[in-house]
Every structure is written in C-alpha cells, then in structure tokens.
C-alpha cells in the first residue's frame, strides 16, 4: 500500500514540478495524524501551503478545518491556507 500511495503522490505533483521546475518539492507519504506531520515537516520549511475546501454556500466568513487550524497554531514556518477552487 505504501508504494501505491507514493506513486499516487508523485503523479499528483508531476504537473506542478513541470510547471515550476525551480521550486523544490519534497514528497513524503506518511500514516497518522495529518496536522502533526505537516507541522513537524514545517520545521525546516520556508513556507507550508495547505488547502481547504471552499464552501459555495455564500457564507461571508469562510471556515478552516481542524487540520488547517492545528497547522496554523503549531507549525513554526509561515503557513498559507489556500481554498480549493
């Protein structure tokens, strides 16, 4: 299962690597709590970028999920939360 997940991650990042060849991307597939792993990995990062679902319900104040919330509070690096469009 680990090899399949790594292959899926590599495939998902391939277009972005081709579009931005000067940007270093490190792919790392792990099992466990996502917020913990993202915050820990952010210790050496210049920027951690995470996504969030965008709700098209017209809510004036968008909400972030528990993973984004935890990363914002526990990651030592700057964090960008980008809504999915």
Backbone bond lengths (Angstrom), bond angles and torsions (degrees), N, CA, C in turn:
res aa  C-N    CA-C-N  psi(-1)  N-CA   C-N-CA  omega(-1)  CA-C   N-CA-C  phi
1 X - - - 1.445 - - 1.524 111.54 -
2 X 1.304 117.86 -37.52 1.459 120.95 -179.54 1.511 112.90 -60.85
3 X 1.334 116.79 -39.84 1.469 120.57 179.43 1.530 110.60 -66.40
4 X 1.328 116.70 -38.52 1.473 119.93 178.83 1.522 110.88 -65.32
5 X 1.314 116.63 -42.06 1.464 120.36 179.30 1.525 110.54 -65.22
6 X 1.316 117.34 -40.86 1.463 120.99 178.65 1.529 111.10 -64.18
7 X 1.326 116.53 -40.50 1.468 120.56 177.47 1.525 111.17 -64.47
8 X 1.324 116.75 -41.06 1.466 120.67 179.04 1.528 110.56 -64.14
9 X 1.314 116.98 -41.74 1.461 121.01 178.31 1.525 110.57 -64.61
10 X 1.310 116.96 -45.11 1.464 121.47 178.95 1.524 110.51 -59.55
11 X 1.330 117.28 -42.48 1.472 121.52 178.91 1.523 111.59 -65.31
12 X 1.325 116.30 -39.09 1.465 119.79 -179.51 1.531 111.58 -67.24
13 X 1.322 116.92 -32.58 1.464 120.56 -178.80 1.526 113.91 -85.94
14 X 1.326 117.24 -17.25 1.465 121.07 -175.43 1.526 113.11 -52.67
15 X 1.332 121.23 -49.28 1.471 119.55 -179.32 1.531 112.88 -61.30
16 X 1.320 116.31 -34.23 1.463 119.58 -179.20 1.522 111.22 -73.22
17 X 1.316 116.73 -36.08 1.477 120.30 176.17 1.519 110.48 -64.26
18 X 1.328 116.39 -38.67 1.465 120.38 179.46 1.527 110.97 -70.20
19 X 1.317 116.43 -38.40 1.462 120.38 -178.39 1.529 111.75 -73.06
20 X 1.328 117.14 -34.09 1.463 121.98 -177.48 1.538 110.15 -127.78
21 X 1.336 117.40 72.49 1.462 119.67 -175.21 1.533 113.94 -67.53
22 X 1.307 118.29 -19.85 1.462 121.08 -179.18 1.517 114.08 -83.88
23 X 1.322 117.75 -4.22 1.461 122.16 -178.50 1.528 109.01 -99.00
24 X 1.324 115.99 127.44 1.460 120.09 177.73 1.523 109.57 -78.75
25 X 1.320 116.07 125.42 1.455 121.80 175.29 1.512 108.14 -120.75
26 X 1.299 115.42 131.88 1.458 120.56 177.90 1.521 107.70 -111.45
27 X 1.301 116.02 120.05 1.465 119.57 178.17 1.516 108.37 -96.93
28 X 1.308 113.70 132.50 1.456 119.11 -177.69 1.513 107.38 -150.83
29 X 1.303 116.85 114.62 1.453 121.88 -178.94 1.527 108.83 -99.66
30 X 1.323 116.82 128.31 1.463 121.26 -177.06 1.525 110.36 -133.19
31 X 1.311 115.44 165.39 1.459 122.13 175.85 1.520 107.07 -115.00
32 X 1.321 116.52 136.61 1.456 119.95 178.01 1.510 111.98 133.70
33 X 1.317 114.93 -155.76 1.461 121.00 -176.16 1.531 110.11 -78.25
34 X 1.334 118.36 117.27 1.460 121.29 -176.19 1.530 113.20 -58.62
35 X 1.324 117.64 -43.20 1.469 120.13 -177.02 1.520 110.78 -61.12
36 X 1.310 116.96 -42.05 1.465 120.93 179.49 1.524 110.73 -61.78
37 X 1.327 116.87 -47.34 1.461 120.72 -178.57 1.524 111.92 -66.24
38 X 1.318 117.37 -40.18 1.468 119.96 179.73 1.527 111.52 -67.06
39 X 1.316 116.88 -43.35 1.465 119.82 178.92 1.521 110.94 -64.92
40 X 1.318 116.67 -40.32 1.466 120.73 178.95 1.528 110.93 -66.16
41 X 1.309 117.17 -43.36 1.470 120.85 179.70 1.525 111.28 -66.38
42 X 1.318 116.68 -26.83 1.459 120.71 -179.75 1.512 113.95 -71.99
43 X 1.321 118.05 -7.23 1.455 120.60 -179.96 1.515 113.29 -59.65
44 X 1.326 117.60 -31.38 1.460 122.01 -178.86 1.527 112.42 -109.28
45 X 1.320 117.90 4.79 1.461 121.49 -174.07 1.522 111.51 -89.97
46 X 1.316 115.00 151.82 1.457 120.49 172.09 1.516 110.79 -82.33
47 X 1.331 116.13 -27.03 1.459 122.17 179.55 1.518 108.13 -160.22
48 X 1.315 116.72 135.69 1.459 122.60 173.43 1.521 107.06 -108.96
49 X 1.321 116.00 123.41 1.466 121.22 180.00 1.517 107.90 -111.12
50 X 1.316 115.76 122.89 1.463 120.70 177.08 1.521 108.41 -126.72
51 X 1.298 115.59 154.96 1.454 120.47 180.00 1.513 111.49 -100.52
52 X 1.300 114.55 166.45 1.455 121.16 172.16 1.520 107.38 -145.06
53 X 1.308 115.27 152.64 1.463 119.43 176.83 1.515 109.06 -70.16
54 X 1.321 115.73 142.67 1.460 118.46 173.95 1.522 107.53 -103.41
55 X 1.298 115.20 131.89 1.463 121.08 -179.15 1.515 108.28 -97.93
56 X 1.276 115.73 125.19 1.463 120.62 -176.91 1.536 111.70 -91.35
57 X 1.306 116.55 25.33 1.456 119.80 -177.00 1.530 112.84 -84.49
58 X 1.325 116.25 0.79 1.457 119.20 179.11 1.517 113.52 82.80
59 X 1.305 117.60 15.46 1.460 121.01 179.72 1.520 108.49 -66.59
60 X 1.323 116.60 129.62 1.467 121.13 -177.16 1.524 112.15 -70.31
61 X 1.329 117.38 -31.75 1.455 121.25 -178.30 1.525 109.61 -113.86
62 X 1.329 115.88 100.49 1.467 116.96 -178.68 1.516 111.95 -65.67
63 X 1.297 115.30 148.66 1.458 121.61 -179.46 1.518 109.71 -108.58
64 X 1.312 115.98 149.57 1.453 120.45 173.44 1.520 107.73 -106.09
65 X 1.302 115.77 157.78 1.456 120.41 179.76 1.515 112.23 -82.46
66 X 1.322 115.19 178.95 1.461 119.61 -176.33 1.527 112.40 -68.02
67 X 1.338 117.57 -31.10 1.471 119.41 178.95 1.530 109.98 -67.91
68 X 1.327 117.28 -49.59 1.469 120.23 179.11 1.525 110.46 -60.64
69 X 1.300 117.55 -41.41 1.456 122.15 179.23 1.534 111.11 -59.79
70 X 1.321 116.66 -47.52 1.464 120.92 -179.40 1.526 111.49 -65.21
71 X 1.324 117.26 -41.32 1.465 120.05 179.44 1.525 110.13 -64.52
72 X 1.319 117.73 -43.16 1.470 120.66 178.26 1.522 111.79 -57.62
73 X 1.308 117.35 -36.55 1.464 121.01 -176.13 1.523 114.02 -87.41
74 X 1.319 118.77 -22.39 1.457 119.98 -172.65 1.522 115.23 -116.97
75 X 1.318 118.01 -10.26 1.460 120.56 -177.98 1.526 110.00 -85.33
76 X 1.336 117.69 130.58 1.460 119.90 179.33 1.528 113.27 -73.74
77 X 1.325 117.94 -19.83 1.464 121.56 -179.07 1.533 109.78 -88.20
78 X 1.331 116.56 161.72 1.465 119.14 171.56 1.524 109.87 -61.11
79 X 1.332 116.70 145.58 1.461 121.64 -177.31 1.528 108.92 -125.32
80 X 1.325 115.95 130.84 1.461 122.03 173.74 1.527 107.41 -110.06
81 X 1.334 115.90 124.69 1.465 121.08 176.84 1.518 106.87 -105.35
82 X 1.333 115.74 115.99 1.451 121.64 -172.94 1.521 109.42 -113.32
83 X 1.344 117.38 123.91 1.465 118.49 178.81 1.527 111.21 -72.17
84 X 1.306 115.48 143.55 1.458 121.39 175.10 1.517 107.76 -72.50
85 X 1.315 116.62 133.58 1.468 119.75 179.74 1.492 112.01 -110.06
